[in-house]
Amino acid sequence: MKINDIVYAVINQGELTITTTQGKFIAHETLNWLKSHLDSQRFIQVHRNVLGSV
């Protein structure tokens, strides 16, 4: 999975689902962990449990 392929990410009941142009991936990390690894110019937190690309 490439960071440029990420469309959005959702955390639900402690499970992080990252949706990309290639499919969905599950990670056992927090949304804040993912957010810290992404470009804040390209990704915004649109809800307390959702990150989306702009």
C-alpha positions in Angstrom: 0.0 0.0 0.0 1.3 3.4 -1.0 0.4 6.6 1.0 -0.6 8.3 -2.3 -3.3 5.6 -2.8 -5.1 6.3 0.5 -8.6 7.7 0.0 -9.8 7.7 3.6 -9.4 5.9 6.9 -12.0 5.0 9.6 -11.5 3.9 13.1 -14.3 1.7 14.5 -14.2 -0.2 17.8 -10.4 0.0 17.9 -9.9 -1.3 14.3 -8.4 1.1 11.7 -9.7 0.5 8.2 -7.7 2.2 5.5 -9.4 2.4 2.1 -7.2 2.9 -0.9 -7.6 2.9 -4.6 -6.4 -0.7 -4.5 -8.8 -2.0 -1.7 -9.3 -2.0 2.0 -6.6 -2.7 4.7 -7.0 -3.3 8.4 -4.4 -2.0 10.8 -4.2 -2.3 14.6 -3.1 1.3 15.1 -4.9 4.5 16.1 -6.2 7.2 13.9 -3.7 9.6 15.5 -0.9 7.2 14.6 -1.9 7.3 10.9 -2.5 11.0 11.0 1.0 11.6 12.2 2.4 9.7 9.2 0.4 11.6 6.6 0.8 15.0 4.9 -1.5 17.4 6.7 -1.8 19.4 3.4 -3.4 16.3 1.8 -5.4 14.7 4.6 -7.9 16.2 7.0 -9.8 14.8 9.9 -13.4 15.2 8.9 -14.9 13.5 11.9 -13.4 12.3 15.2 -13.1 8.8 13.6 -12.5 9.6 9.9 -9.5 11.0 7.9 -10.0 11.9 4.3 -7.9 13.0 1.4 -8.5 16.4 -0.1 
